[in-house]
Amino acid sequence: RKLDKISYEEMFEMASLGAKVLQPRSVEMAMKHRVRVQVLSSFADVPGTLVVDEDEIVEQHLVSGIAYSRDEAKITLAKVADRPGVAAAIFGPLADAAVNVDMIVQNVSADGKTTDLTFTIGRADLERALQVLRDAKETIEYSQLIPDPAVAKVSVVGVGMRSHAGVALKMFETLAAKNINIQVITTSEIKVSVLIAEEYTELALRALHTVFGLDATA
């Protein structure tokens, strides 16, 4: 469903999360200089969506949009030594190899001596990242390296989340009702992102658009 207005922050989040409407840099520049931007259709001569300052939007939607990215891969390092400096030993070499890490989750084992660490990267960087981690195995001291390229990130975005609780819960309940398992979760002030199996991307998007009133017929 077309929105009449959307805030710079919402559009920037959506562009960064995979929405193929505007380049993130263009939204960043418009936000910095407070330039109102109108996104128009290439196929119809009709009014578009205005990207504006949040103060210009009288009625803020709880969720303004849903973005997704299939360009994701997940890596899990099993039974990593739970000691100071281990995260730097993992992510330092990846940064040196220009591998950008996105979502991160860490689970400490019951004995408190090891931990499982899972993170996501761009799918194109998967083989490079795996090689970097294999080369650093003695330093990191993990027992198993588990890659999974068949994942997708789905995000709900809305400035209304700042003043309304329950968006994450509604998202999780909606996915659960469709038997879609959530693998990783990250949140910010106006965004909730989840990692799911890639095969459920379309089902998740349809369900979330419906529950948040974003269907074209709404």
Buried (B, 14 or more C-beta within 10 A) or exposed (E): EEBEBBBBBBBBBBBBBBBEBBEBEBBBEBBEEEEEBEBEEEEEEEEBBBBBBBEEBEEBBBBBBBBBBEEBBBBBBBBBBBEEEBBEBBBBBBEEBEBEBBBBBBEEEEEEEBBBBBBBBBBEBBEBBBEBBEEBEEEBBBEEBEBBEEBBBBBBBBBBBEEEEEBBEBBBEBBEEEEBEBBBBBEEEBBBBBBBBBEBBEBBBEBBBEBBEBEEEE
